[in-house]
Amino acid sequence: MTPSGLIGVVHLAPMPGDPRHDGGPLERVLDAAERDAEALVAGGASAMIVENFGSAPFPKGAPEQPTSAYAIAAMTVAAERCARLGVPLGVNVLRNDAAAALSIAAAVGAAFIRVNVHVGAYVTDQGLIEGRAADTLRLRRALDADGIAIWADVRVKHAAPLAERPVADEVGDAVARGLADAVIVTGRGTGQPIDAALLQEVRAAAGDAPVVLGSGVTPDNAAALMAHADAAIVGTWLKEDGVVANPVDATRVRRLVEALARQ
């Protein structure tokens, strides 16, 4: 999938087994996800991405600290419901489970996955996370799923590179060596704005690869940011009153779609 326009986020609430789950049935989580997905489509989002936002604190998603089987199963059901709405779908299994995301995407016919650390190594609140591009690309081939795009973060939020390197080198490694289909640039945390200078560096280094905005996009900054990007993944601002825990507001979705188009 070539990214364009607004990609809205479906933040899954805490699921059974998650530390903050309230004890209710999974069906309630699924219904909320479906309502958010419907609001994104009603507001004109060009695509959406499902992520297990409510599962914090997240496991690394690596062999030594895998995503739980119940979470992967629940996310698959949620993604399948969202896929029924007919817009391109992405999957992000937090914190960095590319194998689970790719497997879910293949099962439900999704168009792309997001990988927070695809190449390199980052220090995060989960500890040290290392990219597993070699494994991810081989799994994609084994699943006969080369049509599922890999969108890789560069300088991902809530993290810092293990060793400082030029941004251009990180982008080049993600695209040329990690074979990422698009790169994502974010602010320092969820909902935080993107540094304009960083975005321009990423854009210059990405060449023909699409650049996706990954946090902090609002109608006020959308046009300026989109001058250097192809698409925007937005979650927080699309919620009622801009509060991440609230449902998606189709009116706010429509407003941001219009702002992104004014580049």
Contacts in CASP RR format, 6 or more apart in sequence:
PFRMAT RR
TARGET T0000
AUTHOR 0000-0000-0000
METHOD contacts of the structure
MODEL  1
MTPSGLIGVVHLAPMPGDPRHDGGPLERVLDAAERDAEALVAGGASAMIV
ENFGSAPFPKGAPEQPTSAYAIAAMTVAAERCARLGVPLGVNVLRNDAAA
ALSIAAAVGAAFIRVNVHVGAYVTDQGLIEGRAADTLRLRRALDADGIAI
WADVRVKHAAPLAERPVADEVGDAVARGLADAVIVTGRGTGQPIDAALLQ
EVRAAAGDAPVVLGSGVTPDNAAALMAHADAAIVGTWLKEDGVVANPVDA
TRVRRLVEALARQ
1 47 0 8 1.000
1 88 0 8 1.000
1 111 0 8 1.000
1 112 0 8 1.000
1 149 0 8 1.000
1 181 0 8 1.000
2 210 0 8 1.000
2 230 0 8 1.000
3 47 0 8 1.000
3 112 0 8 1.000
3 151 0 8 1.000
3 182 0 8 1.000
3 210 0 8 1.000
3 212 0 8 1.000
3 230 0 8 1.000
3 231 0 8 1.000
4 46 0 8 1.000
4 230 0 8 1.000
4 231 0 8 1.000
5 46 0 8 1.000
5 230 0 8 1.000
5 231 0 8 1.000
5 232 0 8 1.000
5 257 0 8 1.000
5 260 0 8 1.000
5 261 0 8 1.000
6 44 0 8 1.000
6 45 0 8 1.000
6 46 0 8 1.000
6 47 0 8 1.000
6 231 0 8 1.000
6 232 0 8 1.000
6 234 0 8 1.000
6 253 0 8 1.000
6 256 0 8 1.000
6 257 0 8 1.000
6 260 0 8 1.000
7 45 0 8 1.000
7 46 0 8 1.000
7 47 0 8 1.000
7 48 0 8 1.000
7 49 0 8 1.000
7 90 0 8 1.000
7 212 0 8 1.000
7 231 0 8 1.000
7 232 0 8 1.000
7 233 0 8 1.000
7 234 0 8 1.000
8 40 0 8 1.000
8 45 0 8 1.000
8 47 0 8 1.000
8 48 0 8 1.000
8 49 0 8 1.000
8 233 0 8 1.000
8 234 0 8 1.000
8 235 0 8 1.000
8 238 0 8 1.000
8 248 0 8 1.000
8 253 0 8 1.000
9 48 0 8 1.000
9 49 0 8 1.000
9 51 0 8 1.000
9 53 0 8 1.000
9 233 0 8 1.000
9 234 0 8 1.000
9 235 0 8 1.000
9 238 0 8 1.000
10 33 0 8 1.000
10 36 0 8 1.000
10 37 0 8 1.000
10 40 0 8 1.000
10 48 0 8 1.000
10 49 0 8 1.000
10 50 0 8 1.000
10 51 0 8 1.000
10 78 0 8 1.000
10 82 0 8 1.000
10 248 0 8 1.000
11 36 0 8 1.000
11 51 0 8 1.000
11 53 0 8 1.000
11 54 0 8 1.000
11 235 0 8 1.000
11 244 0 8 1.000
12 29 0 8 1.000
12 33 0 8 1.000
12 50 0 8 1.000
12 51 0 8 1.000
12 52 0 8 1.000
12 53 0 8 1.000
12 54 0 8 1.000
12 55 0 8 1.000
12 74 0 8 1.000
12 75 0 8 1.000
12 78 0 8 1.000
13 28 0 8 1.000
13 29 0 8 1.000
13 32 0 8 1.000
13 33 0 8 1.000
13 54 0 8 1.000
14 20 0 8 1.000
14 21 0 8 1.000
14 22 0 8 1.000
14 29 0 8 1.000
14 54 0 8 1.000
14 55 0 8 1.000
15 21 0 8 1.000
15 26 0 8 1.000
15 29 0 8 1.000
15 52 0 8 1.000
15 54 0 8 1.000
15 55 0 8 1.000
15 70 0 8 1.000
15 71 0 8 1.000
15 74 0 8 1.000
16 23 0 8 1.000
16 24 0 8 1.000
16 25 0 8 1.000
16 26 0 8 1.000
16 70 0 8 1.000
16 74 0 8 1.000
17 68 0 8 1.000
17 70 0 8 1.000
17 71 0 8 1.000
18 54 0 8 1.000
18 55 0 8 1.000
18 71 0 8 1.000
19 56 0 8 1.000
19 57 0 8 1.000
20 54 0 8 1.000
20 56 0 8 1.000
26 74 0 8 1.000
26 77 0 8 1.000
29 74 0 8 1.000
29 78 0 8 1.000
30 74 0 8 1.000
30 77 0 8 1.000
30 78 0 8 1.000
30 81 0 8 1.000
32 247 0 8 1.000
33 50 0 8 1.000
33 78 0 8 1.000
33 81 0 8 1.000
33 82 0 8 1.000
34 81 0 8 1.000
34 82 0 8 1.000
35 247 0 8 1.000
35 248 0 8 1.000
36 247 0 8 1.000
36 248 0 8 1.000
37 48 0 8 1.000
37 81 0 8 1.000
37 82 0 8 1.000
37 85 0 8 1.000
38 85 0 8 1.000
39 247 0 8 1.000
39 248 0 8 1.000
39 249 0 8 1.000
39 250 0 8 1.000
39 253 0 8 1.000
40 48 0 8 1.000
40 87 0 8 1.000
40 238 0 8 1.000
40 248 0 8 1.000
40 250 0 8 1.000
40 253 0 8 1.000
41 48 0 8 1.000
41 85 0 8 1.000
41 86 0 8 1.000
41 87 0 8 1.000
42 250 0 8 1.000
42 253 0 8 1.000
43 250 0 8 1.000
43 251 0 8 1.000
43 253 0 8 1.000
43 254 0 8 1.000
43 257 0 8 1.000
44 253 0 8 1.000
44 254 0 8 1.000
44 257 0 8 1.000
45 87 0 8 1.000
45 253 0 8 1.000
45 257 0 8 1.000
46 87 0 8 1.000
46 88 0 8 1.000
46 231 0 8 1.000
46 257 0 8 1.000
47 87 0 8 1.000
47 88 0 8 1.000
47 89 0 8 1.000
47 90 0 8 1.000
47 111 0 8 1.000
47 231 0 8 1.000
48 82 0 8 1.000
48 85 0 8 1.000
48 87 0 8 1.000
48 88 0 8 1.000
48 89 0 8 1.000
48 90 0 8 1.000
49 89 0 8 1.000
49 90 0 8 1.000
49 91 0 8 1.000
49 92 0 8 1.000
49 112 0 8 1.000
49 114 0 8 1.000
49 233 0 8 1.000
50 75 0 8 1.000
50 78 0 8 1.000
50 79 0 8 1.000
50 82 0 8 1.000
50 89 0 8 1.000
50 90 0 8 1.000
50 91 0 8 1.000
50 92 0 8 1.000
51 91 0 8 1.000
51 92 0 8 1.000
51 93 0 8 1.000
51 94 0 8 1.000
51 114 0 8 1.000
52 58 0 8 1.000
52 71 0 8 1.000
52 75 0 8 1.000
52 92 0 8 1.000
52 93 0 8 1.000
52 94 0 8 1.000
53 94 0 8 1.000
53 244 0 8 1.000
55 71 0 8 1.000
55 94 0 8 1.000
56 94 0 8 1.000
57 125 0 8 1.000
57 126 0 8 1.000
58 94 0 8 1.000
58 95 0 8 1.000
58 126 0 8 1.000
59 65 0 8 1.000
59 66 0 8 1.000
59 67 0 8 1.000
59 68 0 8 1.000
59 95 0 8 1.000
59 97 0 8 1.000
59 126 0 8 1.000
60 95 0 8 1.000
60 96 0 8 1.000
60 126 0 8 1.000
60 127 0 8 1.000
60 129 0 8 1.000
61 67 0 8 1.000
61 93 0 8 1.000
61 95 0 8 1.000
61 96 0 8 1.000
61 97 0 8 1.000
61 100 0 8 1.000
62 96 0 8 1.000
62 97 0 8 1.000
62 129 0 8 1.000
62 130 0 8 1.000
62 132 0 8 1.000
65 126 0 8 1.000
66 97 0 8 1.000
67 93 0 8 1.000
67 97 0 8 1.000
67 100 0 8 1.000
71 93 0 8 1.000
72 93 0 8 1.000
72 97 0 8 1.000
72 100 0 8 1.000
72 103 0 8 1.000
72 104 0 8 1.000
75 91 0 8 1.000
75 93 0 8 1.000
75 100 0 8 1.000
75 104 0 8 1.000
76 104 0 8 1.000
76 107 0 8 1.000
76 108 0 8 1.000
79 89 0 8 1.000
79 90 0 8 1.000
79 91 0 8 1.000
79 104 0 8 1.000
79 105 0 8 1.000
79 107 0 8 1.000
79 108 0 8 1.000
79 110 0 8 1.000
80 107 0 8 1.000
80 108 0 8 1.000
82 89 0 8 1.000
83 89 0 8 1.000
83 108 0 8 1.000
83 109 0 8 1.000
83 110 0 8 1.000
88 110 0 8 1.000
88 111 0 8 1.000
88 112 0 8 1.000
89 105 0 8 1.000
89 108 0 8 1.000
89 109 0 8 1.000
89 110 0 8 1.000
89 111 0 8 1.000
90 105 0 8 1.000
90 110 0 8 1.000
90 111 0 8 1.000
90 112 0 8 1.000
90 113 0 8 1.000
90 114 0 8 1.000
91 101 0 8 1.000
91 102 0 8 1.000
91 104 0 8 1.000
91 105 0 8 1.000
91 108 0 8 1.000
91 110 0 8 1.000
91 112 0 8 1.000
91 113 0 8 1.000
91 114 0 8 1.000
92 101 0 8 1.000
92 113 0 8 1.000
92 114 0 8 1.000
92 116 0 8 1.000
93 100 0 8 1.000
93 101 0 8 1.000
93 104 0 8 1.000
94 116 0 8 1.000
95 116 0 8 1.000
95 124 0 8 1.000
95 126 0 8 1.000
95 129 0 8 1.000
96 115 0 8 1.000
96 116 0 8 1.000
96 117 0 8 1.000
96 126 0 8 1.000
96 129 0 8 1.000
96 131 0 8 1.000
98 113 0 8 1.000
98 115 0 8 1.000
98 118 0 8 1.000
98 132 0 8 1.000
98 135 0 8 1.000
98 136 0 8 1.000
98 139 0 8 1.000
98 150 0 8 1.000
99 132 0 8 1.000
99 135 0 8 1.000
99 136 0 8 1.000
99 139 0 8 1.000
101 113 0 8 1.000
101 114 0 8 1.000
101 115 0 8 1.000
102 113 0 8 1.000
102 136 0 8 1.000
102 139 0 8 1.000
102 140 0 8 1.000
102 143 0 8 1.000
102 145 0 8 1.000
102 148 0 8 1.000
103 139 0 8 1.000
103 143 0 8 1.000
104 110 0 8 1.000
105 111 0 8 1.000
105 112 0 8 1.000
105 113 0 8 1.000
105 145 0 8 1.000
105 148 0 8 1.000
106 143 0 8 1.000
106 145 0 8 1.000
106 148 0 8 1.000
109 148 0 8 1.000
110 148 0 8 1.000
111 147 0 8 1.000
111 148 0 8 1.000
111 149 0 8 1.000
112 148 0 8 1.000
112 149 0 8 1.000
112 150 0 8 1.000
112 151 0 8 1.000
112 181 0 8 1.000
112 182 0 8 1.000
113 148 0 8 1.000
113 149 0 8 1.000
113 150 0 8 1.000
113 151 0 8 1.000
114 151 0 8 1.000
114 152 0 8 1.000
114 153 0 8 1.000
114 184 0 8 1.000
114 233 0 8 1.000
115 131 0 8 1.000
115 136 0 8 1.000
115 150 0 8 1.000
115 151 0 8 1.000
115 152 0 8 1.000
115 153 0 8 1.000
115 180 0 8 1.000
116 122 0 8 1.000
116 129 0 8 1.000
116 153 0 8 1.000
116 156 0 8 1.000
116 159 0 8 1.000
117 124 0 8 1.000
117 129 0 8 1.000
117 130 0 8 1.000
117 131 0 8 1.000
117 153 0 8 1.000
117 156 0 8 1.000
117 159 0 8 1.000
118 131 0 8 1.000
118 132 0 8 1.000
118 133 0 8 1.000
118 136 0 8 1.000
118 150 0 8 1.000
118 152 0 8 1.000
118 153 0 8 1.000
118 174 0 8 1.000
118 178 0 8 1.000
118 180 0 8 1.000
119 131 0 8 1.000
119 133 0 8 1.000
119 152 0 8 1.000
119 170 0 8 1.000
119 173 0 8 1.000
119 174 0 8 1.000
119 177 0 8 1.000
119 178 0 8 1.000
119 180 0 8 1.000
120 130 0 8 1.000
120 131 0 8 1.000
120 161 0 8 1.000
120 162 0 8 1.000
120 170 0 8 1.000
120 173 0 8 1.000
121 128 0 8 1.000
121 129 0 8 1.000
121 130 0 8 1.000
121 131 0 8 1.000
121 161 0 8 1.000
121 162 0 8 1.000
121 163 0 8 1.000
122 128 0 8 1.000
122 129 0 8 1.000
122 156 0 8 1.000
122 159 0 8 1.000
122 160 0 8 1.000
122 161 0 8 1.000
122 162 0 8 1.000
123 159 0 8 1.000
123 160 0 8 1.000
123 161 0 8 1.000
123 162 0 8 1.000
124 158 0 8 1.000
124 159 0 8 1.000
125 158 0 8 1.000
128 162 0 8 1.000
129 159 0 8 1.000
133 177 0 8 1.000
133 178 0 8 1.000
133 179 0 8 1.000
133 180 0 8 1.000
136 150 0 8 1.000
137 150 0 8 1.000
137 178 0 8 1.000
137 179 0 8 1.000
140 146 0 8 1.000
140 148 0 8 1.000
140 150 0 8 1.000
149 181 0 8 1.000
149 182 0 8 1.000
150 179 0 8 1.000
150 180 0 8 1.000
150 181 0 8 1.000
150 182 0 8 1.000
151 180 0 8 1.000
151 181 0 8 1.000
151 182 0 8 1.000
151 183 0 8 1.000
151 184 0 8 1.000
151 212 0 8 1.000
152 174 0 8 1.000
152 178 0 8 1.000
152 180 0 8 1.000
152 182 0 8 1.000
152 183 0 8 1.000
152 184 0 8 1.000
153 183 0 8 1.000
153 184 0 8 1.000
153 185 0 8 1.000
153 186 0 8 1.000
153 214 0 8 1.000
154 167 0 8 1.000
154 170 0 8 1.000
154 171 0 8 1.000
154 174 0 8 1.000
154 183 0 8 1.000
154 184 0 8 1.000
154 185 0 8 1.000
154 202 0 8 1.000
155 161 0 8 1.000
155 167 0 8 1.000
155 170 0 8 1.000
155 185 0 8 1.000
155 186 0 8 1.000
155 198 0 8 1.000
156 184 0 8 1.000
156 186 0 8 1.000
157 186 0 8 1.000
157 187 0 8 1.000
157 188 0 8 1.000
157 189 0 8 1.000
157 190 0 8 1.000
157 192 0 8 1.000
157 214 0 8 1.000
157 215 0 8 1.000
158 188 0 8 1.000
158 189 0 8 1.000
158 190 0 8 1.000
161 170 0 8 1.000
167 198 0 8 1.000
167 201 0 8 1.000
167 202 0 8 1.000
167 205 0 8 1.000
168 201 0 8 1.000
168 204 0 8 1.000
168 205 0 8 1.000
171 183 0 8 1.000
171 201 0 8 1.000
171 202 0 8 1.000
171 205 0 8 1.000
171 206 0 8 1.000
172 205 0 8 1.000
172 206 0 8 1.000
174 180 0 8 1.000
174 183 0 8 1.000
175 183 0 8 1.000
175 206 0 8 1.000
175 207 0 8 1.000
175 209 0 8 1.000
180 209 0 8 1.000
181 209 0 8 1.000
181 210 0 8 1.000
182 209 0 8 1.000
182 210 0 8 1.000
182 211 0 8 1.000
182 212 0 8 1.000
182 230 0 8 1.000
183 202 0 8 1.000
183 206 0 8 1.000
183 209 0 8 1.000
183 210 0 8 1.000
183 211 0 8 1.000
183 212 0 8 1.000
184 211 0 8 1.000
184 212 0 8 1.000
184 213 0 8 1.000
184 214 0 8 1.000
184 233 0 8 1.000
185 194 0 8 1.000
185 198 0 8 1.000
185 199 0 8 1.000
185 202 0 8 1.000
185 211 0 8 1.000
185 212 0 8 1.000
185 213 0 8 1.000
185 214 0 8 1.000
185 229 0 8 1.000
186 192 0 8 1.000
186 194 0 8 1.000
186 213 0 8 1.000
186 214 0 8 1.000
186 215 0 8 1.000
186 216 0 8 1.000
187 193 0 8 1.000
187 194 0 8 1.000
187 195 0 8 1.000
187 214 0 8 1.000
187 215 0 8 1.000
187 216 0 8 1.000
189 215 0 8 1.000
190 215 0 8 1.000
190 236 0 8 1.000
190 244 0 8 1.000
191 215 0 8 1.000
191 216 0 8 1.000
191 235 0 8 1.000
191 236 0 8 1.000
191 237 0 8 1.000
191 244 0 8 1.000
192 215 0 8 1.000
192 216 0 8 1.000
193 215 0 8 1.000
193 216 0 8 1.000
193 221 0 8 1.000
194 213 0 8 1.000
194 214 0 8 1.000
194 215 0 8 1.000
194 216 0 8 1.000
194 217 0 8 1.000
194 225 0 8 1.000
196 224 0 8 1.000
196 225 0 8 1.000
199 211 0 8 1.000
199 213 0 8 1.000
199 225 0 8 1.000
199 228 0 8 1.000
199 229 0 8 1.000
200 228 0 8 1.000
202 211 0 8 1.000
202 228 0 8 1.000
203 211 0 8 1.000
203 228 0 8 1.000
203 229 0 8 1.000
210 230 0 8 1.000
210 231 0 8 1.000
211 228 0 8 1.000
211 229 0 8 1.000
211 230 0 8 1.000
212 229 0 8 1.000
212 230 0 8 1.000
212 231 0 8 1.000
212 232 0 8 1.000
212 233 0 8 1.000
213 225 0 8 1.000
213 226 0 8 1.000
213 229 0 8 1.000
213 231 0 8 1.000
213 232 0 8 1.000
213 233 0 8 1.000
213 234 0 8 1.000
214 232 0 8 1.000
214 233 0 8 1.000
214 234 0 8 1.000
215 233 0 8 1.000
215 236 0 8 1.000
216 234 0 8 1.000
216 236 0 8 1.000
216 237 0 8 1.000
217 225 0 8 1.000
217 232 0 8 1.000
217 234 0 8 1.000
217 237 0 8 1.000
217 256 0 8 1.000
217 260 0 8 1.000
218 237 0 8 1.000
218 256 0 8 1.000
218 259 0 8 1.000
219 255 0 8 1.000
219 256 0 8 1.000
219 258 0 8 1.000
219 259 0 8 1.000
220 259 0 8 1.000
222 232 0 8 1.000
222 256 0 8 1.000
222 259 0 8 1.000
222 260 0 8 1.000
222 262 0 8 1.000
222 263 0 8 1.000
223 259 0 8 1.000
223 260 0 8 1.000
223 262 0 8 1.000
223 263 0 8 1.000
225 232 0 8 1.000
226 232 0 8 1.000
226 260 0 8 1.000
226 263 0 8 1.000
227 263 0 8 1.000
232 260 0 8 1.000
234 256 0 8 1.000
235 244 0 8 1.000
235 248 0 8 1.000
236 242 0 8 1.000
236 243 0 8 1.000
236 244 0 8 1.000
237 252 0 8 1.000
237 256 0 8 1.000
238 248 0 8 1.000
238 249 0 8 1.000
238 252 0 8 1.000
238 253 0 8 1.000
238 256 0 8 1.000
239 245 0 8 1.000
239 246 0 8 1.000
239 247 0 8 1.000
239 248 0 8 1.000
239 249 0 8 1.000
239 252 0 8 1.000
240 246 0 8 1.000
240 247 0 8 1.000
240 248 0 8 1.000
240 249 0 8 1.000
240 252 0 8 1.000
242 249 0 8 1.000
242 252 0 8 1.000
END
